[in-house]
């Protein structure tokens, strides 16, 4: 059985606020890749609940955070499509993403 490792490093300021986030995935060719934000979810099948971690640095601009969240929703659409192929769920997420994108675009004007 093969094993791989993904590493996330978070540098914190004196108040435990993230100043820098980096991650490495050697099998994917990534080493110390800098990031301003991370949304990480794990499924606990015994408790039937999601465990998650949301972190962003002090330098993450609000407009980039909105785009990051939008792209995360879009990636969830891809995930549900691959996992279930259920068009009604795929379309629901797609409709939501279109409205979300419209609203963040309207707010930036």
N, C-alpha and C positions, 0 to 999 in steps of 0.2 A: 504494500500500500504506500502510495506517495503522500508526502506531507509538504505543505507550503506555508509560508508565513507572510502576513501583511502587517506592517508596523505603522502606527500612528504616534507621532510625537507632538506634544503641545507645550510650548513655552508660555509660562504664566508671569504676570506682573506681581507686585507685592500684594495685590488684592485678589489674586487668583483669577484674573481676567485674561483670557487668551491673547497673547501678543503675536504668536506665530504658530502655525499648524503645518506640519509636513508629514508625508506618508511615503512608504516604500512598499513595493510589491516586486521583488526580484524576478519572479517567474514571468511577470508582465513587462519587464524592462524598466520599471520605475524605481528611482532611487532619490530619496529626499525631495520629493515633489512638493513645492510650496502651495498652500491653499489658504484662502481667507475664511472658508467656512466648510463645515462637514455636517451631514445628516446621516446618521448610522442607525440602522434598525436590525434587530434580531428577533426571531420568532421563538417563543417559549411554548413548545407543543404540549407540555404538561399542564401549564396554566392557561393555555390558549390566549396568550396576550403578547403584544409587541413590547419589547424593551428597546429604548432608543436613547440616542445621545445627539444633541444638537449643540454645536459650538461654532462661534464665529469670532474673528479677531476684532479689535477696536477699530481697525482700518477698513472693515468691510462697509462700503457705502450702501445706503438704503436701496438705491436703484439697482445695484448689483444683487442685493439680497432678494429683491422681488423677482429678478430674472432667474436667479438660482432656484427659487422655489417653483417658478413656472416650469423650468426645465426638469425639475425633479418630478412634478406632476406628469409631464410628458413621458418621462422615463417609466413612471408607474403604468401609464397606458401601454407602453411596449411590454412591460412585465406581465400585465393581466392578459394581453393579447397572446403572448407566447405560452403562458401558463394555462389559459382556459379557452381562448379563441371565441369567447362569448361576445358577440357583436354588440349586444345591448349595453354591456359594461364598458366596452371600448368606446362606444359612441357617447356614453354618459361622461366619461372622463374627457373625451375630446371636446364635448360641448362646454364642460366646466373650464377647460384650459383656454378655449376661445374667449369665454367671458372674463376669465381672470386676466388674460393678456390685454383685452380691451380696457379693463378697469385700471391696470397699472399704466397703460399708455395714456389714458385720459388724465390720470393724476400727475403725469410728468409734464403736462402742457402748462 
